[in-house]
Amino acid sequence: MKLPRDLSGEDLVKALSRVGYRPTRQTGSHVRLTAGDEAHEHHLTVPLHASLRVGTLAAILSDVAAVRGVDRDALLQELFG
């Protein structure tokens, strides 16, 4: 599946909330998301820009896919089906 080209940071935060990530803090135009329990937390930072760069989006999704133990295409299908 191709990466979306016009995805905003807010849209990505909403999509990641469906798979267990929740905002924990915000500094300026970046929000930190956390998933998991206290013993095995995973943190990532998402820029709240109007349109995310393709490389930034690819890196975030690859990181989430690796932590969840699925490939990036499966994660894309789950998030944006």
PDB file of N, CA, C and O in Angstrom:
ATOM      1  N   MET A   1       0.841  -1.173   0.000  1.00  0.00           N
ATOM      2  CA  MET A   1       0.000   0.000   0.000  1.00  0.00           C
ATOM      3  C   MET A   1       0.892   1.243   0.000  1.00  0.00           C
ATOM      4  O   MET A   1       1.900   1.285   0.705  1.00  0.00           O
ATOM      5  N   LYS A   2       0.526   2.246  -0.782  1.00  0.00           N
ATOM      6  CA  LYS A   2       1.291   3.483  -0.861  1.00  0.00           C
ATOM      7  C   LYS A   2       1.042   4.364   0.354  1.00  0.00           C
ATOM      8  O   LYS A   2      -0.047   4.363   0.929  1.00  0.00           O
ATOM      9  N   LEU A   3       2.063   5.110   0.730  1.00  0.00           N
ATOM     10  CA  LEU A   3       1.912   6.050   1.828  1.00  0.00           C
ATOM     11  C   LEU A   3       1.021   7.208   1.405  1.00  0.00           C
ATOM     12  O   LEU A   3       1.137   7.691   0.278  1.00  0.00           O
ATOM     13  N   PRO A   4       0.142   7.662   2.280  1.00  0.00           N
ATOM     14  CA  PRO A   4      -0.684   8.827   1.946  1.00  0.00           C
ATOM     15  C   PRO A   4       0.198  10.064   1.775  1.00  0.00           C
ATOM     16  O   PRO A   4       1.139  10.258   2.545  1.00  0.00           O
ATOM     17  N   ARG A   5      -0.088  10.891   0.795  1.00  0.00           N
ATOM     18  CA  ARG A   5       0.748  12.054   0.499  1.00  0.00           C
ATOM     19  C   ARG A   5       0.273  13.331   1.174  1.00  0.00           C
ATOM     20  O   ARG A   5       1.047  14.281   1.288  1.00  0.00           O
ATOM     21  N   ASP A   6      -0.949  13.382   1.616  1.00  0.00           N
ATOM     22  CA  ASP A   6      -1.496  14.621   2.167  1.00  0.00           C
ATOM     23  C   ASP A   6      -1.950  14.454   3.614  1.00  0.00           C
ATOM     24  O   ASP A   6      -2.919  15.087   4.033  1.00  0.00           O
ATOM     25  N   LEU A   7      -1.272  13.623   4.371  1.00  0.00           N
ATOM     26  CA  LEU A   7      -1.663  13.322   5.739  1.00  0.00           C
ATOM     27  C   LEU A   7      -1.100  14.389   6.677  1.00  0.00           C
ATOM     28  O   LEU A   7       0.087  14.707   6.618  1.00  0.00           O
ATOM     29  N   SER A   8      -1.949  14.937   7.536  1.00  0.00           N
ATOM     30  CA  SER A   8      -1.482  15.924   8.511  1.00  0.00           C
ATOM     31  C   SER A   8      -1.036  15.198   9.779  1.00  0.00           C
ATOM     32  O   SER A   8      -1.337  14.021   9.982  1.00  0.00           O
ATOM     33  N   GLY A   9      -0.324  15.918  10.612  1.00  0.00           N
ATOM     34  CA  GLY A   9       0.115  15.350  11.879  1.00  0.00           C
ATOM     35  C   GLY A   9      -1.055  14.985  12.774  1.00  0.00           C
ATOM     36  O   GLY A   9      -1.030  13.957  13.452  1.00  0.00           O
ATOM     37  N   GLU A  10      -2.091  15.835  12.776  1.00  0.00           N
ATOM     38  CA  GLU A  10      -3.271  15.546  13.594  1.00  0.00           C
ATOM     39  C   GLU A  10      -3.984  14.287  13.116  1.00  0.00           C
ATOM     40  O   GLU A  10      -4.471  13.501  13.930  1.00  0.00           O
ATOM     41  N   ASP A  11      -4.047  14.090  11.789  1.00  0.00           N
ATOM     42  CA  ASP A  11      -4.669  12.873  11.260  1.00  0.00           C
ATOM     43  C   ASP A  11      -3.880  11.631  11.665  1.00  0.00           C
ATOM     44  O   ASP A  11      -4.467  10.594  11.975  1.00  0.00           O
ATOM     45  N   LEU A  12      -2.554  11.734  11.662  1.00  0.00           N
ATOM     46  CA  LEU A  12      -1.726  10.599  12.067  1.00  0.00           C
ATOM     47  C   LEU A  12      -1.915  10.288  13.544  1.00  0.00           C
ATOM     48  O   LEU A  12      -1.972   9.119  13.923  1.00  0.00           O
ATOM     49  N   VAL A  13      -2.011  11.313  14.382  1.00  0.00           N
ATOM     50  CA  VAL A  13      -2.241  11.100  15.815  1.00  0.00           C
ATOM     51  C   VAL A  13      -3.569  10.378  16.030  1.00  0.00           C
ATOM     52  O   VAL A  13      -3.645   9.457  16.843  1.00  0.00           O
ATOM     53  N   LYS A  14      -4.617  10.786  15.309  1.00  0.00           N
ATOM     54  CA  LYS A  14      -5.920  10.125  15.420  1.00  0.00           C
ATOM     55  C   LYS A  14      -5.835   8.666  14.981  1.00  0.00           C
ATOM     56  O   LYS A  14      -6.406   7.788  15.629  1.00  0.00           O
ATOM     57  N   ALA A  15      -5.126   8.403  13.882  1.00  0.00           N
ATOM     58  CA  ALA A  15      -4.997   7.033  13.389  1.00  0.00           C
ATOM     59  C   ALA A  15      -4.219   6.165  14.378  1.00  0.00           C
ATOM     60  O   ALA A  15      -4.592   5.019  14.626  1.00  0.00           O
ATOM     61  N   LEU A  16      -3.141   6.708  14.941  1.00  0.00           N
ATOM     62  CA  LEU A  16      -2.342   5.929  15.890  1.00  0.00           C
ATOM     63  C   LEU A  16      -3.080   5.708  17.206  1.00  0.00           C
ATOM     64  O   LEU A  16      -2.787   4.750  17.922  1.00  0.00           O
ATOM     65  N   SER A  17      -4.033   6.581  17.536  1.00  0.00           N
ATOM     66  CA  SER A  17      -4.803   6.365  18.764  1.00  0.00           C
ATOM     67  C   SER A  17      -5.677   5.116  18.652  1.00  0.00           C
ATOM     68  O   SER A  17      -6.028   4.508  19.664  1.00  0.00           O
ATOM     69  N   ARG A  18      -6.027   4.733  17.421  1.00  0.00           N
ATOM     70  CA  ARG A  18      -6.834   3.525  17.228  1.00  0.00           C
ATOM     71  C   ARG A  18      -6.036   2.250  17.498  1.00  0.00           C
ATOM     72  O   ARG A  18      -6.624   1.191  17.715  1.00  0.00           O
ATOM     73  N   VAL A  19      -4.706   2.338  17.488  1.00  0.00           N
ATOM     74  CA  VAL A  19      -3.885   1.158  17.767  1.00  0.00           C
ATOM     75  C   VAL A  19      -3.178   1.260  19.110  1.00  0.00           C
ATOM     76  O   VAL A  19      -2.210   0.542  19.361  1.00  0.00           O
ATOM     77  N   GLY A  20      -3.661   2.160  19.985  1.00  0.00           N
ATOM     78  CA  GLY A  20      -3.175   2.165  21.361  1.00  0.00           C
ATOM     79  C   GLY A  20      -2.240   3.290  21.756  1.00  0.00           C
ATOM     80  O   GLY A  20      -1.806   3.328  22.907  1.00  0.00           O
ATOM     81  N   TYR A  21      -1.910   4.202  20.867  1.00  0.00           N
ATOM     82  CA  TYR A  21      -1.047   5.324  21.223  1.00  0.00           C
ATOM     83  C   TYR A  21      -1.896   6.462  21.760  1.00  0.00           C
ATOM     84  O   TYR A  21      -2.993   6.728  21.269  1.00  0.00           O
ATOM     85  N   ARG A  22      -1.364   7.132  22.784  1.00  0.00           N
ATOM     86  CA  ARG A  22      -2.083   8.257  23.360  1.00  0.00           C
ATOM     87  C   ARG A  22      -1.110   9.430  23.546  1.00  0.00           C
ATOM     88  O   ARG A  22       0.065   9.223  23.852  1.00  0.00           O
ATOM     89  N   PRO A  23      -1.596  10.640  23.364  1.00  0.00           N
ATOM     90  CA  PRO A  23      -0.717  11.804  23.569  1.00  0.00           C
ATOM     91  C   PRO A  23      -0.349  11.934  25.043  1.00  0.00           C
ATOM     92  O   PRO A  23      -1.214  11.851  25.915  1.00  0.00           O
ATOM     93  N   THR A  24       0.929  12.138  25.316  1.00  0.00           N
ATOM     94  CA  THR A  24       1.375  12.305  26.699  1.00  0.00           C
ATOM     95  C   THR A  24       1.861  13.719  26.968  1.00  0.00           C
ATOM     96  O   THR A  24       1.786  14.198  28.099  1.00  0.00           O
ATOM     97  N   ARG A  25       2.362  14.394  25.929  1.00  0.00           N
ATOM     98  CA  ARG A  25       2.756  15.787  26.113  1.00  0.00           C
ATOM     99  C   ARG A  25       2.924  16.446  24.760  1.00  0.00           C
ATOM    100  O   ARG A  25       3.043  15.780  23.731  1.00  0.00           O
ATOM    101  N   GLN A  26       2.931  17.767  24.783  1.00  0.00           N
ATOM    102  CA  GLN A  26       3.128  18.525  23.551  1.00  0.00           C
ATOM    103  C   GLN A  26       4.085  19.668  23.832  1.00  0.00           C
ATOM    104  O   GLN A  26       3.961  20.374  24.833  1.00  0.00           O
ATOM    105  N   THR A  27       5.037  19.836  22.933  1.00  0.00           N
ATOM    106  CA  THR A  27       5.972  20.945  23.010  1.00  0.00           C
ATOM    107  C   THR A  27       5.963  21.638  21.665  1.00  0.00           C
ATOM    108  O   THR A  27       6.440  21.085  20.674  1.00  0.00           O
ATOM    109  N   GLY A  28       5.430  22.828  21.624  1.00  0.00           N
ATOM    110  CA  GLY A  28       5.349  23.557  20.362  1.00  0.00           C
ATOM    111  C   GLY A  28       4.478  22.822  19.372  1.00  0.00           C
ATOM    112  O   GLY A  28       3.323  22.507  19.659  1.00  0.00           O
ATOM    113  N   SER A  29       5.033  22.548  18.205  1.00  0.00           N
ATOM    114  CA  SER A  29       4.256  21.885  17.153  1.00  0.00           C
ATOM    115  C   SER A  29       4.521  20.386  17.080  1.00  0.00           C
ATOM    116  O   SER A  29       4.267  19.767  16.047  1.00  0.00           O
ATOM    117  N   HIS A  30       5.027  19.794  18.155  1.00  0.00           N
ATOM    118  CA  HIS A  30       5.287  18.359  18.184  1.00  0.00           C
ATOM    119  C   HIS A  30       4.566  17.737  19.377  1.00  0.00           C
ATOM    120  O   HIS A  30       4.554  18.298  20.472  1.00  0.00           O
ATOM    121  N   VAL A  31       3.976  16.585  19.150  1.00  0.00           N
ATOM    122  CA  VAL A  31       3.281  15.873  20.220  1.00  0.00           C
ATOM    123  C   VAL A  31       3.978  14.527  20.429  1.00  0.00           C
ATOM    124  O   VAL A  31       4.380  13.868  19.471  1.00  0.00           O
ATOM    125  N   ARG A  32       4.112  14.134  21.690  1.00  0.00           N
ATOM    126  CA  ARG A  32       4.720  12.852  22.025  1.00  0.00           C
ATOM    127  C   ARG A  32       3.609  11.865  22.313  1.00  0.00           C
ATOM    128  O   ARG A  32       2.713  12.143  23.111  1.00  0.00           O
ATOM    129  N   LEU A  33       3.666  10.715  21.667  1.00  0.00           N
ATOM    130  CA  LEU A  33       2.683   9.646  21.858  1.00  0.00           C
ATOM    131  C   LEU A  33       3.338   8.497  22.600  1.00  0.00           C
ATOM    132  O   LEU A  33       4.528   8.232  22.435  1.00  0.00           O
ATOM    133  N   THR A  34       2.551   7.821  23.416  1.00  0.00           N
ATOM    134  CA  THR A  34       3.053   6.693  24.193  1.00  0.00           C
ATOM    135  C   THR A  34       2.075   5.534  24.069  1.00  0.00           C
ATOM    136  O   THR A  34       0.860   5.730  24.071  1.00  0.00           O
ATOM    137  N   ALA A  35       2.615   4.334  23.963  1.00  0.00           N
ATOM    138  CA  ALA A  35       1.802   3.114  23.934  1.00  0.00           C
ATOM    139  C   ALA A  35       2.435   2.103  24.882  1.00  0.00           C
ATOM    140  O   ALA A  35       3.633   2.154  25.161  1.00  0.00           O
ATOM    141  N   GLY A  36       1.618   1.196  25.365  1.00  0.00           N
ATOM    142  CA  GLY A  36       2.114   0.129  26.227  1.00  0.00           C
ATOM    143  C   GLY A  36       1.934   0.448  27.687  1.00  0.00           C
ATOM    144  O   GLY A  36       1.356   1.472  28.049  1.00  0.00           O
ATOM    145  N   ASP A  37       2.441  -0.450  28.533  1.00  0.00           N
ATOM    146  CA  ASP A  37       2.357  -0.239  29.968  1.00  0.00           C
ATOM    147  C   ASP A  37       3.669   0.367  30.466  1.00  0.00           C
ATOM    148  O   ASP A  37       4.591   0.588  29.680  1.00  0.00           O
ATOM    149  N   GLU A  38       3.751   0.633  31.762  1.00  0.00           N
ATOM    150  CA  GLU A  38       4.933   1.303  32.310  1.00  0.00           C
ATOM    151  C   GLU A  38       6.209   0.485  32.126  1.00  0.00           C
ATOM    152  O   GLU A  38       7.288   1.057  31.971  1.00  0.00           O
ATOM    153  N   ALA A  39       6.106  -0.816  32.142  1.00  0.00           N
ATOM    154  CA  ALA A  39       7.297  -1.654  32.000  1.00  0.00           C
ATOM    155  C   ALA A  39       7.801  -1.707  30.563  1.00  0.00           C
ATOM    156  O   ALA A  39       9.003  -1.849  30.341  1.00  0.00           O
ATOM    157  N   HIS A  40       6.907  -1.595  29.585  1.00  0.00           N
ATOM    158  CA  HIS A  40       7.284  -1.706  28.180  1.00  0.00           C
ATOM    159  C   HIS A  40       6.630  -0.594  27.360  1.00  0.00           C
ATOM    160  O   HIS A  40       5.816  -0.867  26.478  1.00  0.00           O
ATOM    161  N   GLU A  41       6.981   0.640  27.646  1.00  0.00           N
ATOM    162  CA  GLU A  41       6.406   1.760  26.915  1.00  0.00           C
ATOM    163  C   GLU A  41       7.159   2.009  25.614  1.00  0.00           C
ATOM    164  O   GLU A  41       8.359   1.754  25.514  1.00  0.00           O
ATOM    165  N   HIS A  42       6.441   2.504  24.633  1.00  0.00           N
ATOM    166  CA  HIS A  42       7.053   2.946  23.386  1.00  0.00           C
ATOM    167  C   HIS A  42       6.638   4.386  23.154  1.00  0.00           C
ATOM    168  O   HIS A  42       5.450   4.709  23.169  1.00  0.00           O
ATOM    169  N   HIS A  43       7.621   5.252  22.939  1.00  0.00           N
ATOM    170  CA  HIS A  43       7.359   6.671  22.722  1.00  0.00           C
ATOM    171  C   HIS A  43       7.735   7.036  21.294  1.00  0.00           C
ATOM    172  O   HIS A  43       8.694   6.505  20.734  1.00  0.00           O
ATOM    173  N   LEU A  44       6.968   7.947  20.719  1.00  0.00           N
ATOM    174  CA  LEU A  44       7.348   8.518  19.435  1.00  0.00           C
ATOM    175  C   LEU A  44       6.836   9.942  19.362  1.00  0.00           C
ATOM    176  O   LEU A  44       5.875  10.308  20.039  1.00  0.00           O
ATOM    177  N   THR A  45       7.489  10.741  18.531  1.00  0.00           N
ATOM    178  CA  THR A  45       7.144  12.140  18.385  1.00  0.00           C
ATOM    179  C   THR A  45       6.592  12.378  16.996  1.00  0.00           C
ATOM    180  O   THR A  45       7.175  11.949  16.000  1.00  0.00           O
ATOM    181  N   VAL A  46       5.459  13.068  16.936  1.00  0.00           N
ATOM    182  CA  VAL A  46       4.805  13.367  15.661  1.00  0.00           C
ATOM    183  C   VAL A  46       4.718  14.879  15.509  1.00  0.00           C
ATOM    184  O   VAL A  46       4.169  15.555  16.379  1.00  0.00           O
ATOM    185  N   PRO A  47       5.256  15.426  14.407  1.00  0.00           N
ATOM    186  CA  PRO A  47       5.089  16.866  14.165  1.00  0.00           C
ATOM    187  C   PRO A  47       3.655  17.163  13.748  1.00  0.00           C
ATOM    188  O   PRO A  47       3.084  16.440  12.931  1.00  0.00           O
ATOM    189  N   LEU A  48       3.080  18.199  14.289  1.00  0.00           N
ATOM    190  CA  LEU A  48       1.703  18.567  13.977  1.00  0.00           C
ATOM    191  C   LEU A  48       1.666  19.534  12.797  1.00  0.00           C
ATOM    192  O   LEU A  48       1.062  20.603  12.885  1.00  0.00           O
ATOM    193  N   HIS A  49       2.302  19.165  11.712  1.00  0.00           N
ATOM    194  CA  HIS A  49       2.338  19.994  10.516  1.00  0.00           C
ATOM    195  C   HIS A  49       1.119  19.708   9.645  1.00  0.00           C
ATOM    196  O   HIS A  49       0.491  18.656   9.758  1.00  0.00           O
ATOM    197  N   ALA A  50       0.797  20.661   8.776  1.00  0.00           N
ATOM    198  CA  ALA A  50      -0.377  20.517   7.903  1.00  0.00           C
ATOM    199  C   ALA A  50      -0.227  19.328   6.971  1.00  0.00           C
ATOM    200  O   ALA A  50      -1.206  18.637   6.688  1.00  0.00           O
ATOM    201  N   SER A  51       0.973  19.083   6.494  1.00  0.00           N
ATOM    202  CA  SER A  51       1.235  17.946   5.619  1.00  0.00           C
ATOM    203  C   SER A  51       2.589  17.358   6.000  1.00  0.00           C
ATOM    204  O   SER A  51       3.613  18.036   5.927  1.00  0.00           O
ATOM    205  N   LEU A  52       2.584  16.090   6.408  1.00  0.00           N
ATOM    206  CA  LEU A  52       3.831  15.439   6.807  1.00  0.00           C
ATOM    207  C   LEU A  52       4.657  15.076   5.578  1.00  0.00           C
ATOM    208  O   LEU A  52       4.109  14.692   4.545  1.00  0.00           O
ATOM    209  N   ARG A  53       5.960  15.197   5.694  1.00  0.00           N
ATOM    210  CA  ARG A  53       6.836  14.758   4.617  1.00  0.00           C
ATOM    211  C   ARG A  53       6.793  13.241   4.534  1.00  0.00           C
ATOM    212  O   ARG A  53       6.598  12.556   5.539  1.00  0.00           O
ATOM    213  N   VAL A  54       6.974  12.731   3.337  1.00  0.00           N
ATOM    214  CA  VAL A  54       6.857  11.295   3.110  1.00  0.00           C
ATOM    215  C   VAL A  54       7.901  10.526   3.920  1.00  0.00           C
ATOM    216  O   VAL A  54       7.587   9.476   4.482  1.00  0.00           O
ATOM    217  N   GLY A  55       9.120  11.023   3.988  1.00  0.00           N
ATOM    218  CA  GLY A  55      10.170  10.353   4.753  1.00  0.00           C
ATOM    219  C   GLY A  55       9.880  10.315   6.240  1.00  0.00           C
ATOM    220  O   GLY A  55      10.153   9.316   6.906  1.00  0.00           O
ATOM    221  N   THR A  56       9.327  11.399   6.764  1.00  0.00           N
ATOM    222  CA  THR A  56       8.956  11.462   8.181  1.00  0.00           C
ATOM    223  C   THR A  56       7.860  10.456   8.484  1.00  0.00           C
ATOM    224  O   THR A  56       7.937   9.715   9.464  1.00  0.00           O
ATOM    225  N   LEU A  57       6.843  10.434   7.639  1.00  0.00           N
ATOM    226  CA  LEU A  57       5.742   9.491   7.814  1.00  0.00           C
ATOM    227  C   LEU A  57       6.236   8.047   7.717  1.00  0.00           C
ATOM    228  O   LEU A  57       5.839   7.201   8.518  1.00  0.00           O
ATOM    229  N   ALA A  58       7.091   7.767   6.749  1.00  0.00           N
ATOM    230  CA  ALA A  58       7.630   6.410   6.573  1.00  0.00           C
ATOM    231  C   ALA A  58       8.425   5.977   7.796  1.00  0.00           C
ATOM    232  O   ALA A  58       8.317   4.829   8.227  1.00  0.00           O
ATOM    233  N   ALA A  59       9.221   6.876   8.361  1.00  0.00           N
ATOM    234  CA  ALA A  59      10.027   6.541   9.533  1.00  0.00           C
ATOM    235  C   ALA A  59       9.148   6.255  10.750  1.00  0.00           C
ATOM    236  O   ALA A  59       9.399   5.306  11.494  1.00  0.00           O
ATOM    237  N   ILE A  60       8.117   7.078  10.950  1.00  0.00           N
ATOM    238  CA  ILE A  60       7.211   6.875  12.087  1.00  0.00           C
ATOM    239  C   ILE A  60       6.482   5.549  11.952  1.00  0.00           C
ATOM    240  O   ILE A  60       6.408   4.776  12.908  1.00  0.00           O
ATOM    241  N   LEU A  61       5.944   5.282  10.765  1.00  0.00           N
ATOM    242  CA  LEU A  61       5.193   4.037  10.566  1.00  0.00           C
ATOM    243  C   LEU A  61       6.092   2.809  10.649  1.00  0.00           C
ATOM    244  O   LEU A  61       5.664   1.775  11.160  1.00  0.00           O
ATOM    245  N   SER A  62       7.319   2.895  10.163  1.00  0.00           N
ATOM    246  CA  SER A  62       8.252   1.766  10.271  1.00  0.00           C
ATOM    247  C   SER A  62       8.578   1.479  11.727  1.00  0.00           C
ATOM    248  O   SER A  62       8.680   0.319  12.127  1.00  0.00           O
ATOM    249  N   ASP A  63       8.743   2.535  12.524  1.00  0.00           N
ATOM    250  CA  ASP A  63       9.027   2.365  13.946  1.00  0.00           C
ATOM    251  C   ASP A  63       7.857   1.688  14.655  1.00  0.00           C
ATOM    252  O   ASP A  63       8.056   0.755  15.434  1.00  0.00           O
ATOM    253  N   VAL A  64       6.654   2.149  14.391  1.00  0.00           N
ATOM    254  CA  VAL A  64       5.458   1.559  15.016  1.00  0.00           C
ATOM    255  C   VAL A  64       5.292   0.108  14.568  1.00  0.00           C
ATOM    256  O   VAL A  64       4.973  -0.756  15.384  1.00  0.00           O
ATOM    257  N   ALA A  65       5.503  -0.166  13.289  1.00  0.00           N
ATOM    258  CA  ALA A  65       5.374  -1.533  12.777  1.00  0.00           C
ATOM    259  C   ALA A  65       6.382  -2.468  13.433  1.00  0.00           C
ATOM    260  O   ALA A  65       6.050  -3.605  13.766  1.00  0.00           O
ATOM    261  N   ALA A  66       7.610  -1.995  13.620  1.00  0.00           N
ATOM    262  CA  ALA A  66       8.643  -2.830  14.243  1.00  0.00           C
ATOM    263  C   ALA A  66       8.281  -3.152  15.692  1.00  0.00           C
ATOM    264  O   ALA A  66       8.471  -4.283  16.140  1.00  0.00           O
ATOM    265  N   VAL A  67       7.771  -2.186  16.413  1.00  0.00           N
ATOM    266  CA  VAL A  67       7.396  -2.411  17.814  1.00  0.00           C
ATOM    267  C   VAL A  67       6.219  -3.371  17.908  1.00  0.00           C
ATOM    268  O   VAL A  67       6.166  -4.209  18.808  1.00  0.00           O
ATOM    269  N   ARG A  68       5.283  -3.251  16.985  1.00  0.00           N
ATOM    270  CA  ARG A  68       4.091  -4.126  17.004  1.00  0.00           C
ATOM    271  C   ARG A  68       4.363  -5.497  16.403  1.00  0.00           C
ATOM    272  O   ARG A  68       3.549  -6.405  16.571  1.00  0.00           O
ATOM    273  N   GLY A  69       5.489  -5.676  15.702  1.00  0.00           N
ATOM    274  CA  GLY A  69       5.834  -6.969  15.127  1.00  0.00           C
ATOM    275  C   GLY A  69       5.094  -7.288  13.845  1.00  0.00           C
ATOM    276  O   GLY A  69       4.864  -8.458  13.539  1.00  0.00           O
ATOM    277  N   VAL A  70       4.711  -6.251  13.078  1.00  0.00           N
ATOM    278  CA  VAL A  70       4.043  -6.442  11.789  1.00  0.00           C
ATOM    279  C   VAL A  70       4.838  -5.689  10.726  1.00  0.00           C
ATOM    280  O   VAL A  70       5.691  -4.864  11.053  1.00  0.00           O
ATOM    281  N   ASP A  71       4.560  -5.972   9.460  1.00  0.00           N
ATOM    282  CA  ASP A  71       5.245  -5.199   8.423  1.00  0.00           C
ATOM    283  C   ASP A  71       4.487  -3.886   8.192  1.00  0.00           C
ATOM    284  O   ASP A  71       3.330  -3.747   8.590  1.00  0.00           O
ATOM    285  N   ARG A  72       5.150  -2.941   7.550  1.00  0.00           N
ATOM    286  CA  ARG A  72       4.590  -1.604   7.384  1.00  0.00           C
ATOM    287  C   ARG A  72       3.314  -1.613   6.555  1.00  0.00           C
ATOM    288  O   ARG A  72       2.397  -0.842   6.835  1.00  0.00           O
ATOM    289  N   ASP A  73       3.237  -2.470   5.541  1.00  0.00           N
ATOM    290  CA  ASP A  73       2.028  -2.531   4.722  1.00  0.00           C
ATOM    291  C   ASP A  73       0.818  -2.990   5.532  1.00  0.00           C
ATOM    292  O   ASP A  73      -0.284  -2.472   5.355  1.00  0.00           O
ATOM    293  N   ALA A  74       1.025  -3.962   6.419  1.00  0.00           N
ATOM    294  CA  ALA A  74      -0.068  -4.416   7.281  1.00  0.00           C
ATOM    295  C   ALA A  74      -0.528  -3.306   8.217  1.00  0.00           C
ATOM    296  O   ALA A  74      -1.723  -3.149   8.467  1.00  0.00           O
ATOM    297  N   LEU A  75       0.422  -2.541   8.730  1.00  0.00           N
ATOM    298  CA  LEU A  75       0.075  -1.425   9.607  1.00  0.00           C
ATOM    299  C   LEU A  75      -0.679  -0.343   8.826  1.00  0.00           C
ATOM    300  O   LEU A  75      -1.652   0.214   9.333  1.00  0.00           O
ATOM    301  N   LEU A  76      -0.244  -0.043   7.610  1.00  0.00           N
ATOM    302  CA  LEU A  76      -0.946   0.933   6.774  1.00  0.00           C
ATOM    303  C   LEU A  76      -2.384   0.492   6.511  1.00  0.00           C
ATOM    304  O   LEU A  76      -3.310   1.302   6.553  1.00  0.00           O
ATOM    305  N   GLN A  77      -2.553  -0.776   6.244  1.00  0.00           N
ATOM    306  CA  GLN A  77      -3.902  -1.305   5.981  1.00  0.00           C
ATOM    307  C   GLN A  77      -4.783  -1.179   7.226  1.00  0.00           C
ATOM    308  O   GLN A  77      -5.966  -0.852   7.127  1.00  0.00           O
ATOM    309  N   GLU A  78      -4.197  -1.439   8.396  1.00  0.00           N
ATOM    310  CA  GLU A  78      -4.943  -1.335   9.644  1.00  0.00           C
ATOM    311  C   GLU A  78      -5.308   0.120   9.978  1.00  0.00           C
ATOM    312  O   GLU A  78      -6.404   0.388  10.472  1.00  0.00           O
ATOM    313  N   LEU A  79      -4.398   1.046   9.710  1.00  0.00           N
ATOM    314  CA  LEU A  79      -4.639   2.446  10.052  1.00  0.00           C
ATOM    315  C   LEU A  79      -5.532   3.161   9.052  1.00  0.00           C
ATOM    316  O   LEU A  79      -6.424   3.915   9.439  1.00  0.00           O
ATOM    317  N   PHE A  80      -5.291   2.922   7.751  1.00  0.00           N
ATOM    318  CA  PHE A  80      -5.954   3.711   6.725  1.00  0.00           C
ATOM    319  C   PHE A  80      -6.822   2.892   5.792  1.00  0.00           C
ATOM    320  O   PHE A  80      -7.432   3.436   4.871  1.00  0.00           O
ATOM    321  N   GLY A  81      -6.885   1.578   6.023  1.00  0.00           N
ATOM    322  CA  GLY A  81      -7.659   0.606   5.320  1.00  0.00           C
ATOM    323  C   GLY A  81      -8.266   0.993   4.076  1.00  0.00           C
ATOM    324  O   GLY A  81      -8.941   0.183   3.440  1.00  0.00           O
TER     325      GLY A  81
END
